[in-house]
């Protein structure tokens, strides 16, 4: 299913959130269901009028969105969860959250962003993924953004995927 969103047409928040949730769920479940005992949790929709709060996690992989949808995708987790996800995704034995783990998490965020793009509009452009790590990191955004945040629990711990946007 692909929604093309010309500037004169705007999907309702609920419709867009449903499309985003579907893209996230299908992508995450395709990669991880059997490997890490994945369970989908709630999705939280934040509307444009609410203040946007960037994720608070030890690791966040970020892919920017531009074109008909401005914003980005966050894949965020505690570091131990991110390491477990990176091991499951890459198939590599990793001892620490190293360059291979960063690449794996960045690629996973990129795949999720691509799934969102595919379902919404070909006129959405993706930036290369960035992965940031650390405690108490702050990311500031200058626009009022809507978001759909989907929570998951895995064998390695909790994580979430968030698509934040302005159409």
C-alpha positions as CSV (number, residue, x, y, z in Angstrom):
1,X,0.0,0.0,0.0
2,X,1.4,3.4,-0.9
3,X,-0.1,6.8,-0.1
4,X,1.1,9.5,-2.3
5,X,0.7,12.8,-0.5
6,X,0.8,15.9,-2.7
7,X,1.1,19.1,-0.9
8,X,-2.7,19.8,-1.2
9,X,-3.7,16.5,0.3
10,X,-3.0,15.7,4.0
11,X,-3.6,12.3,5.5
12,X,-5.3,12.5,8.9
13,X,-3.1,12.0,11.9
14,X,-4.7,8.6,12.6
15,X,-4.4,7.4,9.0
16,X,-0.7,8.4,8.8
17,X,0.0,6.9,12.2
18,X,-1.6,3.7,11.1
19,X,0.6,3.6,7.9
20,X,3.7,4.4,9.9
21,X,2.9,1.7,12.6
22,X,2.3,-0.9,9.9
23,X,5.7,0.0,8.2
24,X,7.5,-0.2,11.5
25,X,5.9,-3.4,12.7
26,X,6.3,-5.2,9.4
27,X,10.0,-4.3,9.1
28,X,10.9,-5.1,12.7
29,X,9.0,-8.3,12.8
30,X,10.5,-9.4,9.5
31,X,14.0,-9.2,10.9
32,X,13.5,-10.2,14.5
33,X,10.5,-12.3,15.5
34,X,12.2,-15.7,15.9
35,X,15.6,-14.5,16.9
36,X,14.8,-12.3,19.9
37,X,11.3,-13.1,21.1
38,X,9.9,-9.8,19.9
39,X,6.7,-8.4,21.3
40,X,5.1,-5.2,20.0
41,X,3.9,-2.7,22.6
42,X,1.8,0.4,22.4
43,X,2.1,3.2,19.8
44,X,1.9,6.8,21.0
45,X,0.8,9.5,18.6
46,X,1.9,13.1,19.3
47,X,0.1,15.8,17.4
48,X,1.6,19.0,16.1
49,X,0.3,21.1,19.0
50,X,2.2,19.1,21.6
51,X,5.8,19.8,22.4
52,X,8.1,17.3,20.7
53,X,10.4,15.4,23.1
54,X,13.4,13.7,21.4
55,X,14.2,10.2,22.7
56,X,16.1,9.6,25.9
57,X,18.2,6.5,25.4
58,X,21.8,5.4,25.4
59,X,21.8,4.8,21.6
60,X,19.8,6.4,18.9
61,X,20.1,5.7,15.2
62,X,18.7,8.7,13.2
63,X,17.7,8.9,9.5
64,X,16.4,12.3,8.3
65,X,13.4,12.7,6.0
66,X,12.9,15.6,3.5
67,X,10.7,16.3,0.6
68,X,7.0,15.8,1.1
69,X,7.6,14.7,4.6
70,X,10.2,16.5,6.8
71,X,11.4,14.9,10.0
72,X,13.1,11.7,10.6
73,X,13.2,8.2,12.1
74,X,14.7,7.3,15.5
75,X,15.6,3.8,16.6
76,X,16.4,4.1,20.3
77,X,17.4,1.7,23.0
78,X,19.5,1.2,26.1
79,X,23.0,0.2,25.0
80,X,22.7,-3.4,26.1
81,X,19.5,-3.8,24.1
82,X,21.1,-2.1,21.1
83,X,24.0,-4.5,21.3
84,X,21.6,-7.5,21.3
85,X,19.7,-6.1,18.4
86,X,22.9,-5.5,16.4
87,X,24.1,-9.0,17.1
88,X,20.7,-10.5,15.9
89,X,20.6,-8.2,12.9
90,X,24.2,-8.6,11.7
91,X,24.7,-12.2,12.6
92,X,28.1,-11.2,14.0
93,X,29.4,-12.1,17.5
94,X,30.0,-8.7,19.1
95,X,31.5,-8.0,22.5
96,X,30.8,-4.3,22.6
97,X,28.9,-1.6,20.8
98,X,31.6,-1.1,18.2
99,X,31.6,0.1,14.6
100,X,29.9,-3.1,13.4
101,X,27.1,-2.6,15.9
102,X,26.7,1.1,14.9
103,X,26.5,0.1,11.2
104,X,23.9,-2.6,12.0
105,X,21.7,-0.2,14.0
106,X,22.1,2.6,11.3
107,X,21.2,0.1,8.6
108,X,18.1,-1.1,10.5
109,X,16.9,2.5,11.0
110,X,17.5,3.1,7.3
111,X,15.4,0.1,6.3
112,X,12.6,1.3,8.6
113,X,12.8,4.8,7.0
114,X,12.7,3.2,3.6
115,X,9.6,1.2,4.5
116,X,7.9,4.4,5.7
117,X,8.9,6.2,2.5
118,X,7.6,3.3,0.3
119,X,4.1,3.4,2.0
120,X,3.7,7.2,2.0
121,X,5.5,8.9,-1.0
122,X,8.3,8.4,-3.4
123,X,9.0,12.1,-3.0
124,X,10.4,11.5,0.5
125,X,14.2,11.6,0.6
126,X,16.4,9.9,3.2
127,X,19.7,11.0,4.7
128,X,22.4,8.5,5.5
129,X,21.9,7.1,9.0
130,X,23.7,8.5,12.0
131,X,24.2,6.7,15.3
132,X,24.7,8.6,18.5
133,X,25.5,7.1,21.9
134,X,25.9,8.4,25.4
135,X,23.9,9.2,28.5
136,X,21.7,12.4,28.7
137,X,22.1,13.3,25.0
138,X,19.9,16.1,23.8
139,X,18.7,16.6,20.2
140,X,17.0,19.9,19.4
141,X,14.5,20.5,16.6
142,X,13.3,23.9,15.5
143,X,9.9,22.9,14.1
144,X,6.7,21.7,15.8
145,X,6.6,18.0,14.8
146,X,4.0,15.2,15.0
147,X,5.3,11.8,15.8
148,X,4.3,8.1,16.0
149,X,6.4,6.2,18.5
150,X,6.2,2.4,18.6
151,X,7.5,0.4,21.6
152,X,8.9,-3.1,21.5
153,X,10.2,-5.6,24.0
154,X,12.8,-8.2,23.0
155,X,14.9,-10.9,24.7
156,X,17.6,-8.2,25.1
157,X,15.4,-5.5,26.5
158,X,13.0,-2.6,25.4
159,X,13.4,-0.3,22.4
160,X,11.3,2.0,20.3
161,X,11.1,3.3,16.8
162,X,9.7,6.8,16.3
163,X,8.8,8.6,13.1
164,X,8.6,12.4,13.6
165,X,7.3,14.5,10.9
166,X,5.8,17.6,9.4
167,X,3.9,17.4,6.1
